């Protein structure tokens, strides 16, 4: 009973000050359609499997934005690999893949609506067996690509919701 005493005044205060939840549905204005344009690596095939990263990101984004018309979303992906853990003998035991996506959303006239850089990180173990290392690296690359695509989709959706809220 006690928490309900505090919730009623709080809800009245929030309603009177114009508060709306950030992820709440926007009434009366559907989100503008987005079509997927070019999704590519900045430097293709420096390392094996990089082409698969662009394909994975494109497929994930196509699930979020299935339209074939609307603002065009392009993504340029850069991959870097860095060491995380070294032994005293300077042997790398753990590394990480960082995928950075330069995301650009343009309208039909070619005007840039949104330009943002997002990144995703996934770690993997460096084993004595090269096959194990490459397998772990490929899996980390796949996880980072999925995470990058989800970050891009969230960022575009958030931008759409804030833009549609300011136009009302």
C-alpha positions in Angstrom: 0.0 0.0 0.0 2.8 2.4 0.9 4.5 2.5 -2.6 1.2 3.4 -4.3 0.9 6.5 -2.2 4.1 7.8 -3.8 3.4 6.6 -7.3 0.2 8.6 -7.7 1.8 12.1 -7.1 4.8 11.1 -9.2 2.7 10.0 -12.2 0.7 13.3 -12.0 3.9 15.3 -11.8 5.5 13.5 -14.8 2.3 13.8 -16.9 2.0 17.5 -16.2 5.6 18.3 -17.1 5.4 16.8 -20.6 7.5 13.7 -19.9 7.2 10.9 -22.4 9.2 7.7 -22.3 12.0 7.7 -24.9 11.1 4.3 -26.3 7.3 4.7 -26.2 5.4 4.5 -29.4 4.9 7.8 -31.2 1.2 8.5 -31.6 0.0 9.4 -35.1 3.4 9.4 -36.9 4.8 6.1 -38.2 8.5 5.8 -38.6 9.8 6.8 -42.1 11.0 3.8 -44.2 14.7 3.1 -44.5 16.3 1.0 -47.3 19.6 -0.6 -47.0 22.2 0.8 -49.4 25.9 -0.2 -49.6 27.3 -2.2 -46.7 31.0 -2.8 -47.3 34.4 -3.1 -45.7 36.6 -0.1 -46.0 39.5 -2.4 -46.9 38.2 -5.7 -48.3 40.0 -9.0 -47.7 43.0 -7.9 -45.7 42.1 -10.7 -43.4 40.1 -13.8 -44.3 36.4 -13.5 -43.5 36.0 -9.8 -43.7 33.6 -10.0 -46.6 31.4 -12.2 -44.4 31.3 -9.3 -41.9 29.6 -7.0 -44.5 27.2 -9.8 -45.5 26.3 -10.5 -41.9 25.7 -6.8 -41.1 23.6 -6.3 -44.3 21.4 -9.4 -43.5 20.8 -8.2 -39.9 19.9 -4.7 -41.1 17.6 -6.1 -43.8 15.7 -7.8 -41.0 15.3 -4.5 -39.1 14.6 -2.4 -42.2 12.8 -4.6 -44.9 11.7 -1.6 -47.0 12.9 -1.1 -50.5 12.1 2.7 -50.6 12.9 5.5 -48.3 16.0 7.0 -46.8 19.2 5.1 -47.8 21.4 3.7 -45.1 25.0 3.0 -46.0 27.7 1.5 -43.7 31.4 1.5 -44.2 33.1 -1.0 -41.8 36.7 -1.0 -40.6 38.2 -3.9 -38.7 41.1 -3.7 -36.3 42.7 -6.4 -34.2 44.5 -5.6 -31.0 46.2 -7.7 -28.3 44.6 -7.9 -24.9 46.8 -10.2 -22.9 50.5 -10.8 -23.3 52.8 -13.3 -21.6 56.2 -12.3 -20.3 57.7 -13.8 -23.4 55.6 -11.3 -25.5 53.3 -14.1 -26.8 49.7 -12.9 -27.3 47.2 -15.0 -25.4 44.0 -13.0 -25.9 43.1 -10.5 -28.6 40.0 -8.6 -29.7 38.4 -7.6 -32.9 37.0 -4.1 -33.1 34.5 -3.3 -35.9 33.8 0.3 -36.5 30.9 1.3 -38.8 30.6 4.7 -40.3 26.8 4.9 -40.8 25.2 7.4 -43.1 21.5 8.0 -43.6 20.6 10.1 -46.7 17.3 11.1 -48.1 16.1 10.9 -51.7 17.7 14.3 -52.6 21.1 13.1 -51.3 21.0 15.2 -48.2 22.7 13.6 -45.2 20.1 13.1 -42.4 22.3 11.3 -40.0 26.0 10.4 -39.9 27.3 8.5 -36.9 30.2 6.1 -36.1 29.4 3.1 -34.0 31.7 0.3 -32.9 31.5 -3.3 -31.6 34.1 -5.4 -29.8 34.5 -9.1 -29.4 37.4 -11.0 -27.8 39.0 -14.4 -28.6 41.7 -16.6 -27.3 45.0 -17.1 -29.1 45.8 -20.8 -28.8 48.9 -22.8 -29.7 46.9 -24.5 -32.4 46.4 -22.1 -35.4 43.1 -23.7 -36.4 41.7 -23.0 -32.9 42.8 -19.4 -33.1 41.3 -18.9 -36.5 38.1 -20.5 -35.5 37.8 -18.3 -32.4 38.7 -15.3 -34.4 36.0 -16.1 -37.0 33.4 -16.5 -34.2 34.5 -13.3 -32.6 34.2 -11.5 -36.0 30.6 -12.9 -36.4 29.6 -11.8 -32.9 31.0 -8.3 -33.4 29.2 -8.0 -36.8 25.9 -9.0 -35.2 26.4 -6.5 -32.4 27.4 -3.7 -34.8 24.2 -4.3 -36.9 22.0 -4.2 -33.8 23.7 -1.0 -32.6 23.1 0.6 -36.0 19.4 -0.5 -36.1 18.9 0.9 -32.5 20.6 4.2 -33.4 18.6 4.7 -36.6 15.3 3.8 -34.8 16.1 6.2 -31.9 17.0 8.9 -34.4 13.7 8.4 -36.2 11.7 8.5 -33.0 13.3 11.7 -31.8 13.0 13.3 -35.3 9.3 12.4 -35.6 8.7 13.7 -32.1 10.3 17.1 -32.9 8.2 17.4 -36.1 4.9 17.1 -34.3 
